[in-house]
Each structure stands twice: as C-alpha cells, then as structure tokens.
Amino acid sequence: MDKYEILAMFNAKFGTNVAARCRKLTEEYHELMEVLDTANVDDLKPEHCREFAEDFIDELSDLNAVVFHIAGILGLTQDELLSMAADKVKGREKDPNYKRKHPHVNRSET
C-alpha cells in the first residue's frame, strides 16, 4: 500500500476528527512510555532496547501511524513535518525562541 491508500484506509477506519486522533496520539504515547518504564533505566541507550525492542518498535510504529494520520488530515506529509522540525532546530541554534509561540521553559531547571 502506498501512503495515499493508507491515509484513505485510516480516514475510513478512524475518521478525520483531529481532536479524537490527538486523544489517540496521547494513548499511544502512554503505551510507548509504559514499554520504556519496563526498562527501568534513567539513561536509555539503543543497547538497552534489545530486551524489549519488539514491544518498543511496535508502540513507536503505532505512535508514528497516528502522527501520519493527523498530518494527512491536515494536508501535510511526514516529510514536511520533519523539514519544519529541522528548521526549528537549526533556527534555535541562534535564537532559542525561534518560531516559539510560548515562553521557553528549560525542563532541566524545573
């Protein structure tokens, strides 16, 4: 299946309500975090993932599918989202508030 067929299948199966899909995104995120919690390590590295790689990749795939679907509903591709994120990372090398719509909070300080 190509990405257009997958998007059509997701639209038919899950609908195009962005808020509902965002709730599903939250659910999938929590499932991914549950897998990570089983690792019981603070500094998770790729070699730690071997023990639970299948579960981790499965949940990451689910999370990615929902992001793909939301992007598709909004008329965007994952490549476009990735390009926009890369632009922010590069822009924030010079200006920490580049394209930031809210005050930056340094999570390591909280």
C-alpha positions in Angstrom: 0.0 0.0 0.0 1.2 3.5 -0.7 0.8 6.4 1.7 -2.4 7.6 -0.1 -4.0 4.3 0.3 -3.0 4.1 3.9 -4.4 7.5 4.6 -7.7 6.6 2.9 -7.9 3.4 5.0 -7.1 5.4 8.2 -9.7 8.0 7.3 -12.3 5.3 6.7 -11.5 3.3 9.8 -10.7 6.1 12.3 -12.4 9.2 10.9 -10.9 12.6 10.4 -11.7 14.3 13.7 -8.3 15.8 14.7 -9.2 16.1 18.4 -10.1 12.4 18.5 -6.9 11.5 16.7 -4.9 13.6 19.2 -6.5 11.7 22.1 -5.4 8.5 20.3 -1.9 10.0 20.0 -1.9 10.6 23.8 -3.0 7.0 24.3 -0.2 5.6 22.0 2.4 7.9 23.7 1.4 6.5 27.1 1.7 2.9 25.8 5.2 3.7 24.5 6.2 5.2 27.9 4.9 2.0 29.6 7.4 0.0 27.5 10.1 2.4 28.4 9.2 2.1 32.1 9.8 -1.6 31.9 13.5 -0.9 31.1 13.9 0.8 34.5 16.9 2.8 33.4 17.4 6.6 33.5 19.9 6.8 30.6 18.2 4.7 27.9 20.6 3.8 25.1 20.0 1.7 22.0 21.7 -1.3 23.6 19.1 -1.3 26.4 16.3 -1.5 23.9 17.3 -5.0 22.8 15.5 -6.6 25.7 12.2 -5.0 24.7 12.9 -4.0 21.1 9.8 -5.7 19.6 7.4 -4.0 22.0 9.2 -0.7 21.7 9.2 -0.7 17.9 5.5 -1.9 17.9 4.4 1.1 20.1 6.7 3.5 18.2 5.0 2.3 15.0 1.6 2.9 16.4 2.6 6.4 17.6 4.0 7.2 14.1 0.9 5.9 12.4 -1.3 8.3 14.4 1.1 11.2 13.7 1.0 10.3 10.0 -2.8 10.2 10.1 -3.2 13.6 11.8 -0.7 15.2 9.4 -2.6 13.7 6.4 -5.9 15.0 7.7 -4.2 18.5 7.8 -2.8 18.0 4.3 0.8 17.6 5.4 3.2 14.8 4.9 5.6 13.4 7.5 8.5 14.7 5.3 7.0 18.2 5.6 6.7 17.8 9.4 10.3 16.6 9.6 11.5 19.5 7.5 9.6 22.0 9.7 11.1 20.5 12.8 14.6 20.6 11.4 14.1 24.2 10.5 13.2 24.9 14.2 16.2 23.1 15.5 18.6 25.0 13.2 16.8 28.3 13.9 17.1 27.7 17.7 20.8 27.3 17.4 21.0 31.1 17.1 17.7 32.1 18.7 16.2 29.8 21.4 12.8 31.4 20.8 12.8 30.9 17.0 9.2 30.1 15.9 8.2 29.6 19.6 4.7 30.7 20.4 5.0 30.3 24.1 7.7 31.2 26.7 10.5 28.7 26.7 10.8 26.6 29.9 14.1 24.8 30.4 12.7 21.5 31.7 16.1 20.6 33.3 15.6 23.5 35.6 12.2 22.5 36.8 
